[in-house]
Amino acid sequence: MALADGARGLPNGGGGSAASPGGAASAEIVELNVGGQVYVTRRCTVAAVRDSLLWRMFSPQPAPGPGQAAAAAELPRDSKGRFFLDRDGFLFRYILDYLRDLTLVLPDRFPERSRLQREAEYFQLPDLARRLAPDAPEPAEAAAEGSASPPAPARSPSLLPLTPSQSLDAGGGRRSGYITIGYRGSYTMGREAQADAKFRRVARITVCGKTALAKEVFGDTLNESRDPDRPPERYTARYYLKFNFLEQAFDRLSEAGFRMAACSSTGTCAFAPELGGPATADDKIWTSYTEYVFCRD
């Protein structure tokens, strides 16, 4: 539901004014719609890096001159009053993570490094773009060099056992979890058995699991049209792939460090008389559904 015009003055799309009770607190909260993904954060977080694009958007500044970024009051908003940025909503989570403590932490075998570097350049974050360059050191090393705060003390694996349900592991920020790949296939078999088998191509390969994991592994080959606004840390069973080759899905999972943990399959058989033929000329239509469960520890 679209908000009233009087409700659009605050960064979070709510009503009231800064002079009203809680107005100053609400002015510190910023709601962003980045490419369809919703983020809620503090104004000081998005303005953490001086002279960056977000700093110029959300810091109190004089009216922008020619070629300068628009102030927050001039940014477009969505139907719920959130500030709208037409950028990659999935990759923006890493931009926001960096702005919180100026430390870069990426999952192991992160496939979107070059695209994230492009986003960093767009938001005018030169230090982040430098760390994402192909010849840059690993994120953990770069964070140790560029951060003035002392490193966190090492944690004993025996005291903090890791499970696949945890978001990150202690070995460089790799995300653990499960992804289930499913597909439904069918073929028609005539009276001459395999000689008359008519195979049909797999119509759709479904992807179930945590949203962030699925996007990390499959990237642009993931079709999110059936569940477009799912937050990164939520689970979904409505994604499917833009290609129809199981081996291609398996290759991507293997490159991302996943291994197959289990699989299951079911099948049914039905009879369908050929159109215009005798009642005895039946074909057997076999339909199967198979799921493969992949795990990364």
GIVENDA-V205132 format. One record per backbone hydrogen bond with DSSP energy under -0.5 kcal/mol. NH is the residue of the N-H (numbers start at 1). CO is the residue of the C=O. If there is no record, write none. Layout:
BEGIN
nh = <NH	NH>
co = <CO	CO>
END
This chain:
BEGIN
nh = <3	7	8	10	10	13	20	23	24	26	27	28	28	29	30	31	32	32	33	34	34	35	35	37	39	41	43	45	46	47	48	50	52	53	54	56	57	58	59	61	68	72	74	75	78	81	83	84	85	85	87	89	92	93	94	95	96	97	98	99	100	101	102	105	110	113	116	117	118	119	120	121	122	123	124	125	126	129	130	131	132	133	136	142	143	144	145	146	147	159	160	166	169	172	173	176	177	179	180	181	181	182	183	184	185	187	188	189	190	193	195	196	197	198	199	200	203	206	206	207	208	209	210	211	212	214	215	216	217	218	219	221	222	223	224	227	230	234	236	239	240	241	242	246	249	250	251	252	253	254	255	256	257	258	259	261	262	264	266	268	270	272	274	277	281	282	283	284	285	285	286	286	287	288	289	290	291	292	293	294	294	295	296>
co = <79	4	5	7	14	10	17	20	18	22	23	24	25	26	41	11	30	39	83	32	37	33	85	34	32	30	28	42	42	43	45	48	49	123	123	52	53	54	55	59	65	57	71	72	82	78	31	76	33	83	85	87	88	90	91	91	92	93	94	95	96	97	98	103	107	110	112	113	114	115	116	117	118	119	121	120	124	125	126	127	128	130	133	138	139	140	141	142	143	156	156	163	174	170	169	166	296	294	208	179	292	206	290	204	288	286	198	284	193	190	192	193	194	188	197	186	184	182	204	239	180	236	178	234	232	210	211	212	213	214	215	218	219	240	222	224	227	231	209	207	223	205	221	244	245	246	247	248	249	250	251	252	254	253	295	293	293	291	289	287	285	283	281	274	278	280	272	189	270	283	187	284	268	185	266	183	264	181	262	179	292	259	177>
END
